[in-house]
Structure formats: structure tokens, C-alpha cells
Amino acid sequence: MSESLPILIAGGGIGGLTAALALARRGIPVRVFEQAPALGEVGAGVQISSNGNRVLFDLGLEDALTDVAWVPPGKEVRLWNTGESWPLHDVGLESVARYGAPFFMYHRADLHTALVAALRAVAPDAVTLNATASGFDQDGDGVTLKLADGDTITGRALVGADGVHSAVRRTLFGPDDPQFTGIMVWRGLIPADRLPPDRIRQLGTNWMGPGAHVVHYFLRRGEMLNFVGAKERDDWQVESWSTRGTHEECLADFAGWHDDILTMIKLIDVPYKWALMMRPAMAAWSAGRVTLLGDACHPTLPFMAQGACMAIEDGLVLARCVEAFDDIENAFQHYEAARLDRTSRIVEGANDNAKRFHNPALATRDGAIDYLSTQFDPSRISDRYDWVFEYDAAAVEI
């Protein structure tokens, strides 16, 4: 009986929707439970490299996403105070030639909208809103998802795609123990027509300095600029994307930085701030008929531009395993085995970049030039990123 029940997914973010779409396109019944009253995403940008776009294109989203993406010709590193630059990646045609898919920048809401439309095309009633997962029960026949309003839903299995504060993870493995990284982050959007003409280069840019760094890139075909600034501070430890800061506070955090940075900060609509927390790597994600996906099991610092990509890859590999193995518990074990090492390596790489982007050697021009020329030598960049971008979730062994 349980084999005819749907796979339940707690969380309707990018990872949960990718998993749902990949399952539905394989004819596997699926239901998604999202806590928000309406489908949507926060106003922020997201970088999706070839390994993520390859999955999204395989799921039929190439036309929809190409229409809303910003396609940068490349990425660069710049020195925090002088603006001197070093090439990082060619993410245009070279990305397609080397890795088989492009590197795109999206507004998260545009990516989310495309996933929702694609899912509704194959499973019109798959998503339930105002449905906050609070826990579950399971036995040999199925899983009962508990919602915060008291409702319960029975399914064949449960996937916890409910983010860093995952109720599914907490029920499976108990409370986690997040540790403050000592870094807080600013984010904001700027309409492109506000920017001084020809002031901001049409490249994905990472400015690096002692104790801080800034990333910016365009969204929606170049119609707006996404700004992210990370600063080492120990006085702000609120892990929330919706806390408003002030322009004055953000400017103070980047005092002495290049005038391009200060200009962007002044033009941000609303500067939001949040603290970065680090969670220990999990040795296991699954128990019985329940497993985890994305930030629920491998939350990653935003210093490698791979958090969303890992959730997208998870979604496709999970669907492949459910299709390939009749026994759902066995399927989840294969999914976990296929993903655990890769996602752990990504988490470690992002942690390393936190140190790399904020190195004390960046304080002086001579030290910075020597440091950046070494750290961003093309061979070192290839060593750090080729294995990331080459990955094919549709073909990896399961």
C-alpha cells in the first residue's frame, strides 16, 4: 500500500522544488508542504554554475531560465582599496565549452517561479501552502508528517528540505549546535538605472580585503545589481535574512574601501544583515523512510556560490535513486552515499574561502599583489573549481 503513496517533501524552496519536479517527471507521486502563505523567494541573487544549470536544463527549464538570467562574460577579483583586478573565471562561452552548461546569475524569485511553473505543469496540485512541518512519525509502512496546525499527512517517505532550522532534521537527530563564525553579511539590491553610467563593470566581481569582502553581480538580464558584503564582526549574531540594517552602519563596515563599493552601498534599496553560523558536518542524513536535502543536512557558508547548486544536485540524485531502487530505505541510503562526500567537500571549500577572502596579507598593496597573484593563479583556480563545475548529477554513479 505504501508504494502507491506520495513522497512527502517538507519545504518548497529551490531544493525541495527541484526534488519534487525530478520525482514528478519520473511519474513518482509527490507532495510539497511549504510554510509560507504564497510561493516566492526572498529578494536576493543566486549564482548557479554549470553543475546546477545542467540539472535545471535537464528538467526542462532552459528556455524559462535563459530568459530571466544575467549572463556575465566572466568573473574577477579586485583589491578592496585600489580596485586592481585579477581574472577568476570565464563563465560565458568557455563555461559551456569546458563544463557543458553556462554560469548564470538569477534573482532567486525568478528561479523559484520557473521551478513552480514546471512542477505545476506535471503535478498541478503538488504544493500545499501555509503548511509548516513540525515533526513526523514513521513505521515500516510509511511516514506521517505532522504540521504545526495539527494536521497530519501520510506518505511513502519524507524528505526534509526545510532549511537550516529543519524540523525534520531535529526530529531525526535532535537539536543542532550552530556556532557563530565571527562574520556577518550585508545584502541588498540596486536598480541598474541608479548606478553611475559605466561605473560598475559588467562582470561578476569579488572584492577582497583584510577582514571583509564584497561580491556583486547583475540580475534579470542586467536590470538590477545584487550586493553582498561580508564583514568580520562579533556584535551581530542574528541568523535571519529579514533583519534591516542602515546604510550608515553598512558604510561604516566598509570605511576606506574603494569608492565603487561606497557608491553601491548608498544606492541599496534596503540593506539587510544576518549572522553566519557554522554547523558541524553530518555523518548521516537518513533514517528509515526519512532523509534530508540541501541546507537541512549540509548548510554551507556563501563563499563558494554552491549552496543552491548542492540542493539542486541533491534533488536530482534523490529522484534517480527513488526511481532506481524499489525499497525506499535502500534508495535513501544510495542517495546519501552518492552525495555525502561531495557536499562535505563543498562545505570545507567554502570555509577555506572565508579565510582566503579575508587574509591579513590583503592589508597592504605589496602583500595583496603577491597573495592574490598566487592564490588566483589559473592553475590554482582550476584545482579549486573544475571538480565542482564538471559534476553531472544525471550521470554520477548511484
Contacts in CASP RR format, 6 or more apart in sequence:
PFRMAT RR
TARGET T0000
AUTHOR 0000-0000-0000
METHOD contacts of the structure
MODEL  1
MSESLPILIAGGGIGGLTAALALARRGIPVRVFEQAPALGEVGAGVQISS
NGNRVLFDLGLEDALTDVAWVPPGKEVRLWNTGESWPLHDVGLESVARYG
APFFMYHRADLHTALVAALRAVAPDAVTLNATASGFDQDGDGVTLKLADG
DTITGRALVGADGVHSAVRRTLFGPDDPQFTGIMVWRGLIPADRLPPDRI
RQLGTNWMGPGAHVVHYFLRRGEMLNFVGAKERDDWQVESWSTRGTHEEC
LADFAGWHDDILTMIKLIDVPYKWALMMRPAMAAWSAGRVTLLGDACHPT
LPFMAQGACMAIEDGLVLARCVEAFDDIENAFQHYEAARLDRTSRIVEGA
NDNAKRFHNPALATRDGAIDYLSTQFDPSRISDRYDWVFEYDAAAVEI
1 141 0 8 1.000
2 140 0 8 1.000
2 141 0 8 1.000
2 142 0 8 1.000
2 155 0 8 1.000
2 156 0 8 1.000
3 156 0 8 1.000
3 326 0 8 1.000
4 29 0 8 1.000
4 156 0 8 1.000
5 29 0 8 1.000
5 142 0 8 1.000
5 154 0 8 1.000
5 155 0 8 1.000
5 156 0 8 1.000
6 29 0 8 1.000
6 30 0 8 1.000
6 31 0 8 1.000
6 155 0 8 1.000
6 156 0 8 1.000
7 23 0 8 1.000
7 28 0 8 1.000
7 29 0 8 1.000
7 30 0 8 1.000
7 31 0 8 1.000
7 155 0 8 1.000
7 156 0 8 1.000
7 157 0 8 1.000
7 158 0 8 1.000
7 159 0 8 1.000
7 322 0 8 1.000
8 30 0 8 1.000
8 31 0 8 1.000
8 33 0 8 1.000
8 143 0 8 1.000
8 145 0 8 1.000
8 153 0 8 1.000
8 155 0 8 1.000
8 156 0 8 1.000
8 157 0 8 1.000
8 158 0 8 1.000
8 159 0 8 1.000
9 16 0 8 1.000
9 19 0 8 1.000
9 20 0 8 1.000
9 30 0 8 1.000
9 31 0 8 1.000
9 32 0 8 1.000
9 33 0 8 1.000
9 158 0 8 1.000
9 159 0 8 1.000
9 160 0 8 1.000
9 161 0 8 1.000
10 33 0 8 1.000
10 133 0 8 1.000
10 145 0 8 1.000
10 158 0 8 1.000
10 159 0 8 1.000
10 160 0 8 1.000
10 161 0 8 1.000
10 162 0 8 1.000
10 166 0 8 1.000
10 167 0 8 1.000
10 168 0 8 1.000
11 32 0 8 1.000
11 33 0 8 1.000
11 34 0 8 1.000
11 35 0 8 1.000
11 133 0 8 1.000
11 160 0 8 1.000
11 161 0 8 1.000
11 162 0 8 1.000
11 163 0 8 1.000
12 20 0 8 1.000
12 32 0 8 1.000
12 33 0 8 1.000
12 34 0 8 1.000
12 39 0 8 1.000
12 127 0 8 1.000
12 161 0 8 1.000
13 34 0 8 1.000
13 41 0 8 1.000
13 112 0 8 1.000
13 161 0 8 1.000
14 41 0 8 1.000
14 46 0 8 1.000
14 108 0 8 1.000
14 111 0 8 1.000
14 112 0 8 1.000
14 115 0 8 1.000
14 308 0 8 1.000
14 311 0 8 1.000
14 312 0 8 1.000
15 161 0 8 1.000
15 293 0 8 1.000
15 294 0 8 1.000
15 308 0 8 1.000
15 311 0 8 1.000
15 312 0 8 1.000
15 314 0 8 1.000
15 315 0 8 1.000
16 32 0 8 1.000
16 159 0 8 1.000
16 161 0 8 1.000
16 293 0 8 1.000
16 311 0 8 1.000
16 315 0 8 1.000
17 32 0 8 1.000
17 112 0 8 1.000
17 115 0 8 1.000
17 116 0 8 1.000
17 119 0 8 1.000
18 55 0 8 1.000
18 56 0 8 1.000
18 59 0 8 1.000
18 115 0 8 1.000
18 311 0 8 1.000
18 312 0 8 1.000
18 314 0 8 1.000
18 315 0 8 1.000
18 316 0 8 1.000
19 30 0 8 1.000
19 159 0 8 1.000
19 161 0 8 1.000
19 293 0 8 1.000
19 314 0 8 1.000
19 315 0 8 1.000
19 316 0 8 1.000
19 318 0 8 1.000
19 319 0 8 1.000
20 30 0 8 1.000
20 32 0 8 1.000
20 119 0 8 1.000
20 123 0 8 1.000
20 126 0 8 1.000
20 127 0 8 1.000
21 59 0 8 1.000
21 115 0 8 1.000
21 118 0 8 1.000
21 119 0 8 1.000
21 122 0 8 1.000
22 59 0 8 1.000
22 315 0 8 1.000
22 316 0 8 1.000
22 318 0 8 1.000
22 319 0 8 1.000
22 320 0 8 1.000
23 30 0 8 1.000
23 318 0 8 1.000
23 319 0 8 1.000
23 322 0 8 1.000
24 30 0 8 1.000
24 119 0 8 1.000
24 122 0 8 1.000
24 123 0 8 1.000
24 126 0 8 1.000
25 59 0 8 1.000
25 122 0 8 1.000
25 319 0 8 1.000
26 319 0 8 1.000
26 322 0 8 1.000
26 323 0 8 1.000
28 319 0 8 1.000
28 322 0 8 1.000
28 323 0 8 1.000
29 156 0 8 1.000
30 123 0 8 1.000
30 126 0 8 1.000
31 126 0 8 1.000
31 127 0 8 1.000
31 128 0 8 1.000
31 153 0 8 1.000
31 155 0 8 1.000
32 119 0 8 1.000
32 126 0 8 1.000
32 127 0 8 1.000
32 128 0 8 1.000
33 128 0 8 1.000
33 131 0 8 1.000
33 132 0 8 1.000
33 133 0 8 1.000
33 145 0 8 1.000
33 147 0 8 1.000
33 153 0 8 1.000
34 127 0 8 1.000
34 128 0 8 1.000
34 129 0 8 1.000
34 131 0 8 1.000
35 130 0 8 1.000
35 131 0 8 1.000
35 132 0 8 1.000
35 133 0 8 1.000
35 148 0 8 1.000
35 162 0 8 1.000
36 129 0 8 1.000
36 130 0 8 1.000
37 129 0 8 1.000
37 130 0 8 1.000
38 129 0 8 1.000
39 112 0 8 1.000
39 113 0 8 1.000
39 116 0 8 1.000
39 127 0 8 1.000
39 129 0 8 1.000
40 109 0 8 1.000
40 112 0 8 1.000
40 113 0 8 1.000
40 116 0 8 1.000
41 108 0 8 1.000
41 109 0 8 1.000
41 111 0 8 1.000
41 112 0 8 1.000
42 108 0 8 1.000
42 109 0 8 1.000
42 241 0 8 1.000
42 242 0 8 1.000
43 107 0 8 1.000
43 108 0 8 1.000
43 109 0 8 1.000
43 189 0 8 1.000
44 107 0 8 1.000
44 108 0 8 1.000
44 187 0 8 1.000
44 188 0 8 1.000
44 189 0 8 1.000
44 226 0 8 1.000
44 241 0 8 1.000
45 105 0 8 1.000
45 106 0 8 1.000
45 107 0 8 1.000
45 108 0 8 1.000
45 189 0 8 1.000
45 217 0 8 1.000
45 219 0 8 1.000
45 226 0 8 1.000
46 105 0 8 1.000
46 106 0 8 1.000
46 107 0 8 1.000
46 108 0 8 1.000
46 111 0 8 1.000
46 308 0 8 1.000
47 103 0 8 1.000
47 104 0 8 1.000
47 105 0 8 1.000
47 217 0 8 1.000
47 305 0 8 1.000
47 308 0 8 1.000
48 56 0 8 1.000
48 103 0 8 1.000
48 104 0 8 1.000
48 105 0 8 1.000
48 106 0 8 1.000
48 111 0 8 1.000
48 308 0 8 1.000
48 309 0 8 1.000
48 312 0 8 1.000
49 91 0 8 1.000
49 95 0 8 1.000
49 99 0 8 1.000
49 103 0 8 1.000
49 305 0 8 1.000
49 306 0 8 1.000
49 309 0 8 1.000
49 388 0 8 1.000
49 389 0 8 1.000
50 95 0 8 1.000
50 96 0 8 1.000
50 99 0 8 1.000
50 100 0 8 1.000
50 101 0 8 1.000
50 102 0 8 1.000
50 103 0 8 1.000
50 389 0 8 1.000
50 390 0 8 1.000
51 99 0 8 1.000
51 101 0 8 1.000
51 309 0 8 1.000
51 313 0 8 1.000
51 388 0 8 1.000
51 389 0 8 1.000
51 390 0 8 1.000
51 391 0 8 1.000
51 392 0 8 1.000
51 393 0 8 1.000
52 101 0 8 1.000
52 308 0 8 1.000
52 309 0 8 1.000
52 312 0 8 1.000
52 313 0 8 1.000
52 393 0 8 1.000
53 65 0 8 1.000
53 101 0 8 1.000
53 102 0 8 1.000
53 103 0 8 1.000
53 104 0 8 1.000
54 99 0 8 1.000
54 100 0 8 1.000
54 101 0 8 1.000
54 392 0 8 1.000
54 393 0 8 1.000
54 394 0 8 1.000
55 312 0 8 1.000
55 313 0 8 1.000
55 315 0 8 1.000
55 316 0 8 1.000
55 393 0 8 1.000
55 394 0 8 1.000
56 62 0 8 1.000
56 65 0 8 1.000
56 111 0 8 1.000
56 114 0 8 1.000
56 312 0 8 1.000
57 65 0 8 1.000
57 101 0 8 1.000
58 316 0 8 1.000
58 394 0 8 1.000
59 118 0 8 1.000
59 316 0 8 1.000
60 118 0 8 1.000
61 114 0 8 1.000
61 115 0 8 1.000
61 118 0 8 1.000
64 114 0 8 1.000
64 117 0 8 1.000
64 118 0 8 1.000
65 104 0 8 1.000
65 106 0 8 1.000
65 110 0 8 1.000
65 111 0 8 1.000
65 114 0 8 1.000
66 104 0 8 1.000
68 106 0 8 1.000
68 107 0 8 1.000
68 110 0 8 1.000
68 111 0 8 1.000
68 114 0 8 1.000
68 220 0 8 1.000
68 221 0 8 1.000
69 104 0 8 1.000
69 105 0 8 1.000
69 106 0 8 1.000
69 110 0 8 1.000
69 221 0 8 1.000
70 104 0 8 1.000
70 105 0 8 1.000
70 106 0 8 1.000
70 217 0 8 1.000
70 218 0 8 1.000
70 219 0 8 1.000
70 220 0 8 1.000
70 221 0 8 1.000
70 222 0 8 1.000
71 92 0 8 1.000
71 102 0 8 1.000
71 104 0 8 1.000
71 105 0 8 1.000
72 91 0 8 1.000
72 92 0 8 1.000
72 103 0 8 1.000
72 105 0 8 1.000
72 202 0 8 1.000
72 203 0 8 1.000
72 204 0 8 1.000
72 217 0 8 1.000
72 218 0 8 1.000
73 90 0 8 1.000
73 91 0 8 1.000
73 92 0 8 1.000
73 202 0 8 1.000
73 203 0 8 1.000
74 87 0 8 1.000
74 88 0 8 1.000
74 89 0 8 1.000
74 90 0 8 1.000
74 91 0 8 1.000
74 92 0 8 1.000
74 103 0 8 1.000
74 203 0 8 1.000
74 204 0 8 1.000
75 87 0 8 1.000
75 88 0 8 1.000
75 89 0 8 1.000
75 91 0 8 1.000
75 103 0 8 1.000
75 203 0 8 1.000
75 204 0 8 1.000
75 205 0 8 1.000
75 206 0 8 1.000
76 85 0 8 1.000
76 86 0 8 1.000
76 87 0 8 1.000
76 88 0 8 1.000
76 201 0 8 1.000
76 203 0 8 1.000
76 204 0 8 1.000
76 205 0 8 1.000
76 206 0 8 1.000
77 85 0 8 1.000
77 86 0 8 1.000
77 87 0 8 1.000
77 88 0 8 1.000
77 205 0 8 1.000
77 206 0 8 1.000
77 207 0 8 1.000
77 208 0 8 1.000
77 372 0 8 1.000
77 376 0 8 1.000
78 84 0 8 1.000
78 85 0 8 1.000
78 86 0 8 1.000
78 205 0 8 1.000
78 206 0 8 1.000
78 207 0 8 1.000
78 208 0 8 1.000
78 258 0 8 1.000
79 85 0 8 1.000
79 207 0 8 1.000
79 208 0 8 1.000
79 209 0 8 1.000
79 362 0 8 1.000
79 365 0 8 1.000
79 368 0 8 1.000
79 369 0 8 1.000
79 372 0 8 1.000
80 207 0 8 1.000
80 208 0 8 1.000
80 209 0 8 1.000
80 210 0 8 1.000
80 212 0 8 1.000
80 213 0 8 1.000
80 214 0 8 1.000
80 257 0 8 1.000
80 258 0 8 1.000
80 261 0 8 1.000
80 362 0 8 1.000
81 209 0 8 1.000
81 256 0 8 1.000
81 257 0 8 1.000
81 258 0 8 1.000
81 365 0 8 1.000
82 258 0 8 1.000
82 365 0 8 1.000
83 207 0 8 1.000
83 258 0 8 1.000
83 260 0 8 1.000
84 369 0 8 1.000
86 372 0 8 1.000
86 373 0 8 1.000
86 376 0 8 1.000
87 376 0 8 1.000
87 378 0 8 1.000
88 206 0 8 1.000
88 376 0 8 1.000
88 381 0 8 1.000
89 95 0 8 1.000
89 103 0 8 1.000
89 381 0 8 1.000
89 385 0 8 1.000
91 102 0 8 1.000
91 103 0 8 1.000
91 204 0 8 1.000
92 102 0 8 1.000
92 103 0 8 1.000
95 101 0 8 1.000
95 102 0 8 1.000
95 103 0 8 1.000
95 389 0 8 1.000
96 102 0 8 1.000
98 386 0 8 1.000
98 389 0 8 1.000
99 389 0 8 1.000
99 390 0 8 1.000
103 389 0 8 1.000
105 204 0 8 1.000
105 217 0 8 1.000
105 218 0 8 1.000
105 219 0 8 1.000
105 226 0 8 1.000
106 219 0 8 1.000
107 219 0 8 1.000
107 220 0 8 1.000
107 224 0 8 1.000
107 226 0 8 1.000
108 308 0 8 1.000
110 219 0 8 1.000
110 220 0 8 1.000
111 308 0 8 1.000
116 127 0 8 1.000
119 126 0 8 1.000
119 127 0 8 1.000
120 126 0 8 1.000
120 127 0 8 1.000
130 149 0 8 1.000
131 147 0 8 1.000
131 149 0 8 1.000
131 151 0 8 1.000
132 147 0 8 1.000
132 148 0 8 1.000
132 149 0 8 1.000
132 167 0 8 1.000
133 145 0 8 1.000
133 146 0 8 1.000
133 147 0 8 1.000
133 148 0 8 1.000
133 160 0 8 1.000
133 162 0 8 1.000
133 167 0 8 1.000
133 168 0 8 1.000
134 146 0 8 1.000
134 147 0 8 1.000
134 148 0 8 1.000
134 150 0 8 1.000
134 167 0 8 1.000
135 145 0 8 1.000
135 146 0 8 1.000
135 167 0 8 1.000
135 168 0 8 1.000
135 170 0 8 1.000
135 171 0 8 1.000
136 143 0 8 1.000
136 144 0 8 1.000
136 145 0 8 1.000
136 146 0 8 1.000
136 158 0 8 1.000
136 168 0 8 1.000
136 171 0 8 1.000
136 290 0 8 1.000
137 143 0 8 1.000
137 144 0 8 1.000
137 146 0 8 1.000
138 144 0 8 1.000
138 158 0 8 1.000
138 288 0 8 1.000
138 289 0 8 1.000
138 290 0 8 1.000
140 289 0 8 1.000
142 154 0 8 1.000
142 155 0 8 1.000
142 156 0 8 1.000
142 157 0 8 1.000
142 289 0 8 1.000
143 154 0 8 1.000
143 155 0 8 1.000
143 156 0 8 1.000
143 157 0 8 1.000
143 158 0 8 1.000
143 289 0 8 1.000
143 290 0 8 1.000
144 152 0 8 1.000
144 153 0 8 1.000
144 154 0 8 1.000
144 155 0 8 1.000
145 152 0 8 1.000
145 153 0 8 1.000
145 154 0 8 1.000
145 155 0 8 1.000
145 158 0 8 1.000
146 152 0 8 1.000
147 153 0 8 1.000
156 289 0 8 1.000
156 328 0 8 1.000
157 289 0 8 1.000
157 290 0 8 1.000
157 291 0 8 1.000
157 322 0 8 1.000
157 328 0 8 1.000
157 332 0 8 1.000
158 168 0 8 1.000
158 289 0 8 1.000
158 290 0 8 1.000
158 291 0 8 1.000
159 168 0 8 1.000
159 290 0 8 1.000
159 291 0 8 1.000
159 292 0 8 1.000
159 293 0 8 1.000
159 318 0 8 1.000
160 166 0 8 1.000
160 168 0 8 1.000
160 169 0 8 1.000
160 290 0 8 1.000
160 291 0 8 1.000
160 292 0 8 1.000
160 293 0 8 1.000
160 296 0 8 1.000
161 292 0 8 1.000
161 293 0 8 1.000
161 294 0 8 1.000
161 296 0 8 1.000
161 311 0 8 1.000
162 168 0 8 1.000
162 169 0 8 1.000
162 296 0 8 1.000
163 294 0 8 1.000
163 295 0 8 1.000
163 296 0 8 1.000
163 299 0 8 1.000
164 178 0 8 1.000
164 239 0 8 1.000
164 277 0 8 1.000
164 279 0 8 1.000
164 295 0 8 1.000
164 296 0 8 1.000
164 299 0 8 1.000
166 292 0 8 1.000
166 295 0 8 1.000
166 296 0 8 1.000
166 297 0 8 1.000
168 290 0 8 1.000
168 292 0 8 1.000
168 296 0 8 1.000
169 176 0 8 1.000
169 292 0 8 1.000
169 296 0 8 1.000
169 297 0 8 1.000
170 176 0 8 1.000
172 287 0 8 1.000
172 290 0 8 1.000
172 292 0 8 1.000
173 282 0 8 1.000
173 284 0 8 1.000
173 287 0 8 1.000
176 279 0 8 1.000
176 280 0 8 1.000
177 279 0 8 1.000
177 280 0 8 1.000
178 239 0 8 1.000
178 277 0 8 1.000
178 278 0 8 1.000
178 279 0 8 1.000
179 277 0 8 1.000
179 278 0 8 1.000
179 279 0 8 1.000
180 234 0 8 1.000
180 237 0 8 1.000
180 275 0 8 1.000
180 276 0 8 1.000
180 277 0 8 1.000
180 278 0 8 1.000
181 275 0 8 1.000
181 276 0 8 1.000
181 277 0 8 1.000
181 278 0 8 1.000
181 301 0 8 1.000
181 354 0 8 1.000
182 232 0 8 1.000
182 233 0 8 1.000
182 234 0 8 1.000
182 275 0 8 1.000
182 276 0 8 1.000
183 230 0 8 1.000
183 231 0 8 1.000
183 232 0 8 1.000
183 233 0 8 1.000
183 275 0 8 1.000
183 276 0 8 1.000
183 354 0 8 1.000
184 230 0 8 1.000
184 231 0 8 1.000
184 233 0 8 1.000
184 236 0 8 1.000
184 237 0 8 1.000
184 273 0 8 1.000
184 274 0 8 1.000
184 275 0 8 1.000
184 276 0 8 1.000
185 228 0 8 1.000
185 229 0 8 1.000
185 230 0 8 1.000
185 231 0 8 1.000
185 273 0 8 1.000
185 274 0 8 1.000
185 275 0 8 1.000
185 276 0 8 1.000
185 302 0 8 1.000
186 227 0 8 1.000
186 228 0 8 1.000
186 229 0 8 1.000
186 230 0 8 1.000
186 231 0 8 1.000
186 245 0 8 1.000
186 250 0 8 1.000
186 253 0 8 1.000
186 265 0 8 1.000
186 271 0 8 1.000
186 272 0 8 1.000
186 273 0 8 1.000
187 226 0 8 1.000
187 227 0 8 1.000
187 228 0 8 1.000
187 229 0 8 1.000
187 241 0 8 1.000
187 271 0 8 1.000
187 272 0 8 1.000
187 273 0 8 1.000
187 274 0 8 1.000
188 226 0 8 1.000
188 227 0 8 1.000
188 228 0 8 1.000
188 268 0 8 1.000
188 269 0 8 1.000
188 270 0 8 1.000
188 271 0 8 1.000
188 272 0 8 1.000
189 219 0 8 1.000
189 224 0 8 1.000
189 225 0 8 1.000
189 226 0 8 1.000
189 227 0 8 1.000
189 268 0 8 1.000
189 269 0 8 1.000
190 224 0 8 1.000
190 225 0 8 1.000
190 227 0 8 1.000
190 264 0 8 1.000
190 267 0 8 1.000
190 268 0 8 1.000
190 269 0 8 1.000
191 223 0 8 1.000
191 224 0 8 1.000
191 225 0 8 1.000
191 269 0 8 1.000
192 218 0 8 1.000
192 222 0 8 1.000
192 223 0 8 1.000
192 224 0 8 1.000
192 225 0 8 1.000
194 267 0 8 1.000
195 225 0 8 1.000
195 263 0 8 1.000
195 264 0 8 1.000
195 267 0 8 1.000
196 263 0 8 1.000
199 260 0 8 1.000
199 263 0 8 1.000
200 216 0 8 1.000
200 225 0 8 1.000
200 260 0 8 1.000
200 264 0 8 1.000
202 218 0 8 1.000
203 217 0 8 1.000
204 215 0 8 1.000
204 216 0 8 1.000
204 217 0 8 1.000
204 218 0 8 1.000
205 214 0 8 1.000
205 215 0 8 1.000
205 216 0 8 1.000
205 217 0 8 1.000
206 213 0 8 1.000
206 214 0 8 1.000
206 215 0 8 1.000
206 357 0 8 1.000
207 213 0 8 1.000
207 214 0 8 1.000
207 215 0 8 1.000
207 257 0 8 1.000
207 258 0 8 1.000
207 261 0 8 1.000
208 357 0 8 1.000
208 358 0 8 1.000
208 359 0 8 1.000
208 362 0 8 1.000
208 368 0 8 1.000
208 372 0 8 1.000
209 357 0 8 1.000
209 358 0 8 1.000
209 359 0 8 1.000
209 362 0 8 1.000
209 363 0 8 1.000
209 368 0 8 1.000
210 358 0 8 1.000
210 359 0 8 1.000
210 360 0 8 1.000
210 361 0 8 1.000
210 362 0 8 1.000
210 363 0 8 1.000
211 231 0 8 1.000
211 232 0 8 1.000
211 358 0 8 1.000
211 360 0 8 1.000
211 362 0 8 1.000
212 229 0 8 1.000
212 230 0 8 1.000
212 231 0 8 1.000
212 232 0 8 1.000
212 253 0 8 1.000
212 254 0 8 1.000
212 257 0 8 1.000
212 358 0 8 1.000
213 229 0 8 1.000
213 230 0 8 1.000
213 357 0 8 1.000
213 358 0 8 1.000
214 227 0 8 1.000
214 228 0 8 1.000
214 229 0 8 1.000
214 230 0 8 1.000
214 254 0 8 1.000
214 257 0 8 1.000
214 261 0 8 1.000
215 227 0 8 1.000
215 228 0 8 1.000
215 229 0 8 1.000
216 225 0 8 1.000
216 226 0 8 1.000
216 227 0 8 1.000
216 228 0 8 1.000
216 264 0 8 1.000
217 225 0 8 1.000
217 226 0 8 1.000
218 224 0 8 1.000
218 225 0 8 1.000
218 226 0 8 1.000
219 225 0 8 1.000
219 226 0 8 1.000
225 264 0 8 1.000
227 264 0 8 1.000
227 265 0 8 1.000
227 268 0 8 1.000
228 302 0 8 1.000
229 253 0 8 1.000
229 254 0 8 1.000
230 276 0 8 1.000
230 302 0 8 1.000
230 303 0 8 1.000
230 354 0 8 1.000
230 357 0 8 1.000
230 358 0 8 1.000
231 253 0 8 1.000
231 254 0 8 1.000
232 358 0 8 1.000
233 253 0 8 1.000
236 273 0 8 1.000
236 275 0 8 1.000
237 275 0 8 1.000
238 273 0 8 1.000
238 274 0 8 1.000
238 275 0 8 1.000
239 274 0 8 1.000
239 275 0 8 1.000
239 276 0 8 1.000
239 277 0 8 1.000
240 274 0 8 1.000
241 272 0 8 1.000
241 274 0 8 1.000
242 272 0 8 1.000
243 272 0 8 1.000
243 273 0 8 1.000
243 274 0 8 1.000
244 270 0 8 1.000
244 271 0 8 1.000
244 272 0 8 1.000
244 273 0 8 1.000
245 270 0 8 1.000
245 271 0 8 1.000
245 272 0 8 1.000
245 273 0 8 1.000
246 271 0 8 1.000
247 265 0 8 1.000
247 266 0 8 1.000
247 268 0 8 1.000
247 271 0 8 1.000
249 271 0 8 1.000
249 273 0 8 1.000
250 265 0 8 1.000
250 268 0 8 1.000
250 271 0 8 1.000
250 273 0 8 1.000
251 262 0 8 1.000
251 265 0 8 1.000
251 266 0 8 1.000
254 261 0 8 1.000
254 262 0 8 1.000
254 265 0 8 1.000
256 262 0 8 1.000
265 271 0 8 1.000
276 301 0 8 1.000
276 302 0 8 1.000
277 299 0 8 1.000
278 301 0 8 1.000
278 351 0 8 1.000
279 299 0 8 1.000
281 298 0 8 1.000
281 344 0 8 1.000
281 347 0 8 1.000
282 292 0 8 1.000
282 297 0 8 1.000
282 298 0 8 1.000
284 336 0 8 1.000
285 291 0 8 1.000
285 292 0 8 1.000
285 297 0 8 1.000
285 336 0 8 1.000
285 339 0 8 1.000
285 340 0 8 1.000
286 292 0 8 1.000
286 329 0 8 1.000
286 332 0 8 1.000
286 333 0 8 1.000
286 335 0 8 1.000
286 336 0 8 1.000
288 329 0 8 1.000
288 332 0 8 1.000
289 328 0 8 1.000
289 329 0 8 1.000
289 332 0 8 1.000
290 332 0 8 1.000
291 318 0 8 1.000
291 332 0 8 1.000
291 335 0 8 1.000
291 336 0 8 1.000
293 311 0 8 1.000
293 314 0 8 1.000
293 315 0 8 1.000
293 318 0 8 1.000
294 307 0 8 1.000
294 310 0 8 1.000
294 311 0 8 1.000
294 314 0 8 1.000
294 343 0 8 1.000
295 307 0 8 1.000
295 311 0 8 1.000
297 343 0 8 1.000
298 310 0 8 1.000
298 343 0 8 1.000
298 344 0 8 1.000
298 346 0 8 1.000
298 347 0 8 1.000
299 347 0 8 1.000
300 306 0 8 1.000
300 307 0 8 1.000
300 310 0 8 1.000
300 343 0 8 1.000
300 346 0 8 1.000
300 347 0 8 1.000
300 350 0 8 1.000
301 347 0 8 1.000
301 350 0 8 1.000
301 351 0 8 1.000
301 353 0 8 1.000
301 354 0 8 1.000
302 350 0 8 1.000
303 349 0 8 1.000
303 350 0 8 1.000
303 351 0 8 1.000
303 353 0 8 1.000
303 354 0 8 1.000
303 357 0 8 1.000
304 346 0 8 1.000
304 349 0 8 1.000
304 350 0 8 1.000
304 353 0 8 1.000
304 388 0 8 1.000
306 346 0 8 1.000
306 350 0 8 1.000
306 388 0 8 1.000
307 346 0 8 1.000
310 342 0 8 1.000
310 343 0 8 1.000
310 346 0 8 1.000
312 393 0 8 1.000
313 339 0 8 1.000
313 342 0 8 1.000
313 391 0 8 1.000
313 393 0 8 1.000
314 335 0 8 1.000
314 339 0 8 1.000
314 343 0 8 1.000
315 393 0 8 1.000
316 393 0 8 1.000
316 394 0 8 1.000
317 335 0 8 1.000
317 338 0 8 1.000
317 339 0 8 1.000
317 393 0 8 1.000
317 396 0 8 1.000
317 398 0 8 1.000
318 332 0 8 1.000
318 335 0 8 1.000
320 393 0 8 1.000
320 394 0 8 1.000
320 398 0 8 1.000
321 331 0 8 1.000
321 332 0 8 1.000
321 334 0 8 1.000
321 335 0 8 1.000
321 338 0 8 1.000
321 398 0 8 1.000
322 328 0 8 1.000
322 331 0 8 1.000
322 335 0 8 1.000
324 331 0 8 1.000
324 334 0 8 1.000
324 398 0 8 1.000
325 331 0 8 1.000
325 334 0 8 1.000
334 398 0 8 1.000
335 398 0 8 1.000
338 396 0 8 1.000
338 397 0 8 1.000
338 398 0 8 1.000
342 391 0 8 1.000
346 388 0 8 1.000
349 384 0 8 1.000
356 375 0 8 1.000
359 371 0 8 1.000
361 367 0 8 1.000
361 368 0 8 1.000
361 370 0 8 1.000
361 371 0 8 1.000
362 368 0 8 1.000
362 371 0 8 1.000
362 372 0 8 1.000
374 380 0 8 1.000
END
